[in-house]
């Protein structure tokens, strides 16, 4: 597995996760600038192989292009962040910096920290809900998808309307009823 950047996110009560919308290909520099200024940041990356005419290279790319996650209370104190190069603004809901549920961020961090292959996935809303019953992702609920004879669990960050997928063994999941506030879905597609 490729190294992930440092995740500065000690659990602090009262602080919420927010998403920053950034310029294209500025996610890493924005995350580094935020971290240097003492902000709790999270920039999930995945490994991708890119082929050029003369070479092949492994790259670490943002799982959510043009987004960086930051944790804190920003009501009335957004200006220092918005003034940073590469930052367009906070993802907003009703005029305020929208909060991302801790459960979604926790699930996403567990997926990143696991040794499983993770990749971006088209955003999904429908499907059969299942729960991972064993392994490093035990307890996570989501949509089960079948792709090229392998199964993946899809995590959706509702606020961004984006999803990511990680490989799972199909025998490690069981059907579950959707709970209020659950943020993962598993869709049984054959």
C-alpha positions in Angstrom: 0.0 0.0 0.0 1.2 3.5 -0.7 1.8 5.9 2.1 -1.0 8.3 2.9 -0.4 11.8 4.0 -0.6 12.5 7.8 -4.2 12.7 9.0 -4.4 15.4 11.6 -7.7 14.6 13.2 -7.5 14.0 16.9 -11.1 13.4 18.1 -12.2 16.7 19.5 -15.7 17.2 20.8 -17.7 20.0 19.2 -15.6 20.1 16.0 -17.1 19.0 12.8 -15.7 17.9 9.4 -16.3 20.1 6.4 -15.3 19.9 2.7 -13.3 22.5 0.9 -13.7 22.9 -2.8 -10.3 23.5 -4.4 -8.8 24.3 -7.8 -8.2 21.2 -10.0 -4.9 19.4 -9.0 -4.4 21.7 -5.9 -5.7 19.3 -3.3 -2.2 18.2 -2.0 -0.9 21.8 -1.7 -4.1 23.0 0.0 -4.0 20.1 2.5 -0.3 20.8 3.2 -0.9 24.5 3.7 -3.8 23.8 6.0 -1.7 21.3 8.0 1.2 23.8 8.3 -1.2 26.4 9.7 -2.4 23.9 12.4 -5.8 22.8 10.9 -6.9 19.2 11.2 -7.0 18.0 7.6 -7.8 14.8 5.7 -6.9 14.2 2.0 -7.7 10.6 1.1 -5.5 9.3 -1.7 -5.5 6.1 -3.9 -2.9 4.5 -6.1 -3.4 4.6 -9.9 -1.2 3.4 -12.7 -0.8 5.9 -15.6 0.6 4.9 -18.9 2.4 7.4 -21.1 4.0 6.6 -24.5 7.5 6.2 -22.9 6.8 5.1 -19.4 4.4 3.7 -16.7 4.1 5.4 -13.4 2.3 4.8 -10.1 0.6 7.9 -8.8 -1.2 8.9 -5.6 -4.3 10.7 -6.6 -7.1 12.4 -4.6 -10.0 10.0 -4.0 -12.3 13.0 -4.2 -10.8 15.3 -6.9 -11.1 19.0 -6.0 -12.0 18.4 -2.3 -10.0 18.5 0.9 -11.6 17.7 4.3 -10.9 20.1 7.3 -12.1 19.8 10.9 -13.0 22.7 13.1 -15.5 25.4 14.0 -15.5 27.9 11.2 -18.6 30.1 11.9 -17.3 33.6 11.4 -13.7 32.4 11.0 -13.7 31.1 7.4 -11.7 34.0 5.9 -8.2 32.7 6.7 -9.0 29.5 4.9 -10.8 31.1 2.0 -7.9 33.4 1.4 -5.5 30.5 0.9 -4.2 29.9 -2.7 -6.1 27.1 -4.4 -9.2 27.3 -2.2 -12.5 28.2 -3.9 -14.7 27.8 -0.8 -16.5 25.6 1.6 -19.2 23.2 0.4 -22.3 24.9 1.8 -25.8 24.0 2.8 -28.3 26.8 3.6 -25.5 29.4 3.3 -23.3 27.7 6.0 -20.3 25.5 5.7 -22.0 22.1 5.6 -21.0 19.5 8.2 -20.0 15.9 7.1 -21.3 13.3 9.6 -18.6 11.8 11.8 -19.8 8.3 10.8 -19.1 9.0 7.1 -15.6 10.3 7.9 -14.9 7.4 10.2 -15.9 4.8 7.6 -13.8 6.6 5.0 -10.7 6.7 7.3 -11.1 3.0 8.0 -11.2 2.2 4.3 -8.1 4.3 3.7 -6.2 2.8 6.6 -7.0 -0.8 5.5 -4.6 -2.7 3.2 -7.5 -3.2 0.7 -7.5 -1.6 -2.8 -9.6 1.5 -2.9 -10.7 3.6 -5.9 -13.2 6.3 -6.9 -16.7 5.0 -7.7 -19.7 6.6 -9.3 -22.1 8.0 -6.7 -24.9 5.6 -5.8 -28.1 6.1 -3.9 -30.1 2.9 -4.3 -29.5 -0.8 -3.5 -29.7 -3.5 -0.9 -28.1 -2.6 2.4 -25.6 -5.0 3.8 -23.1 -5.1 6.7 -19.5 -6.3 6.6 -19.5 -9.1 9.3 -15.7 -9.8 9.5 -12.3 -8.4 8.6 -10.8 -4.9 8.8 -14.1 -3.3 7.6 -16.3 -5.2 10.1 -19.5 -3.2 10.9 -19.4 -0.9 7.9 -22.7 -0.8 6.0 -23.1 0.0 2.4 -23.9 -1.1 -1.2 -22.4 -4.3 -2.5 -21.4 -4.1 -6.2 -20.0 -6.8 -8.5 -17.4 -5.7 -11.0 -15.2 -8.0 -13.1 -15.8 -11.0 -10.8 -14.9 -9.2 -7.6 -17.0 -7.5 -5.0 -16.7 -4.0 -3.7 -18.3 -2.0 -0.9 -19.3 1.5 -1.9 -19.0 4.4 0.5 -21.0 7.5 -0.4 -20.3 11.0 1.0 -23.8 12.4 0.5 -22.7 16.0 0.9 -20.3 15.8 -2.1 -22.4 13.5 -4.2 -19.3 11.3 -4.6 -18.5 7.7 -3.8 -15.5 5.4 -3.4 -15.3 1.6 -3.6 -13.0 -0.9 -1.8 -12.7 -4.6 -2.6 -14.4 -7.1 -0.1 -14.9 -10.8 0.0 -18.6 -11.4 -0.8 -18.9 -14.0 2.0 -18.0 -11.4 4.6 -21.2 -9.4 4.1 -24.8 -10.0 5.3 -28.1 -8.2 4.5 -28.9 -5.5 7.0 -31.8 -3.1 7.4 -30.9 0.5 6.7 -30.4 2.5 9.9 -31.2 6.2 10.1 -27.9 8.1 9.6 -26.2 5.2 7.8 -23.9 6.5 5.1 -22.8 3.4 3.1 -24.8 1.3 0.7 -24.2 -2.1 -0.8 -25.9 -2.9 -4.1 -26.2 -6.5 -5.2 -25.6 -6.3 -9.0 -24.7 -9.3 -11.1 
